[in-house]
C-alpha cells in the first residue's frame, strides 16, 4: 500500500508515548513493504534534527516547526471557529497548502489510505482529499481525559480551566471526525468504550494496544549511581512535564509518601523523566526524594527499583510505564486510573490501590514481603512479553489500513 501519514510530532526517538507508538507503527509497516510519505508539524524545534532517524522508513518526509506566535494565532482562530484548543493549536497554513498540492502529484494520486495520527490531524486528513479513505489514529479518548481533569481536587487551576473549555468540543470533534473516517483506532478498551459513549459508531472503533520493545532475555541493567545502596527504592517514571504524571507524583509525595516513611523510614523515592517543573524540582533533596530530569534510558532506573508506582489520578490510553515495569519483572502499585487500560485478567499481576492509605499499605507490603510481589511480577513479565509484541500491533494496524483502502474499491 501507498500510505500518507500525518502527525503533530516528529516520531523519533521512540522514547515517550506518542512518539513510541507511531515510530513502531512506521517501522512495522515499512517492514511489510508499504510505502510511506510522512508529513509532520511539531512545537519542539530541536526535534527537527530527529528527522534523519525516520528517513530509512519513509519515501518522503515534510517537517515543520510551529512557533509560539503560530500557537497564539491558532488558538485565537480556533476559538472563533469553534475548534478545541487541542485541535486548533496544531493548524498550519503551510501544511494545508502543501497537502492541496500533494494530492495532484503522481505520488499523491497513488495513495491508498491516509493515517492521521491523533485528533489534531483530522482536519488536515480531509484537506483537499479527493476521496482517499482516512484512518484516524486517536490513540486515546481526549474528551474522557478532559472530563477527568476538570473534576480533580487539589490540583493546578490552569489545566482544569483548559479541560472545562475543551471538554464538549473534544467530544464533538472525536465523534464528527471519527464517524467521517473509515476507522478510528484507539489504544485500549476503556478508551473505545468512552468514545462510543460519546457518539462514535461502534463499528468504526478499532483497538490496537502498544507493543513493548524488550528483549525476552533477562538483560542485566547497571544500577544508577544516583540510587542509594542498601535502601529500598520506589520509582515513578514518565514525562514529568505531562500534567497527569506531575499531578500523580505530587499527590503521592503529599498524601502517600509520609505514610510510607512512618513504617519504612529508609525508603527512597525517585521520579525519573524529563521536563519536571519547579513545583516538583523544589521537592528533590537527593537524600529521600530524587527528581532526575531527562535520562537517556529509563530501564535501568525501573529495573533497579524494589517496586515502581503509577499514582495517576487521571489517565487516558495505555500506561507504558506500567507495561514496561511488568516487562522488566518489577512489582507495580498503580491506581485504578493507571491500570484501567488493562483487561481485568491482567490486573492480577500488579497491586491496585486508590486512596492514600491503601496505596501506602500496598507499597509497604511489597517492601516488607517482596517474594510474593516478585513472583507476580515475573508472571506479569511473561504475560506482557507474550501478549504485547510490536509485531502483533503492527499487523493489526496493517489490517485496519488495508480494510480501509479496500473500502474505496467497493
Buried (B, 14 or more C-beta within 10 A) or exposed (E): BBBBBBBBBBBBEBBBBBBBBBBBBBBBBBEEEBBBBBBBBBBEEEBBEBBEBBEEBBEBBBBBBBEEEBBEBBBEEBBEEEBBBBBBBBBBEEBEEBBEEBBEEEBBEEBBBBBBBBBBBBBBBBBBBEEBBBBBBBBBBBBBBBBBBBEBEEBBEEBBEBBBBBBEBBBBBBBEBBEBBBBBBBBBBBBBBBBBEBBBEEEBBBBBBBBBBBEEEEEEBEBBEEBBEEEBBBBBBBBBBBBBBBBBBBBBBEBBBEBBBEEBEEBBBBBBBBBBEEEBEEBBEEEBBBBBBBBEEBBBBBBBBBBBBBBBBBBBBBBBBBBBBBBBBBBBBBBEBBBBBBEEEBBEBBBBBEEBEBBBBBBBBBBEEBEEBBEBBBBBBBBBBEBBBBEBBBBBBBEBBBBBBBEEEE
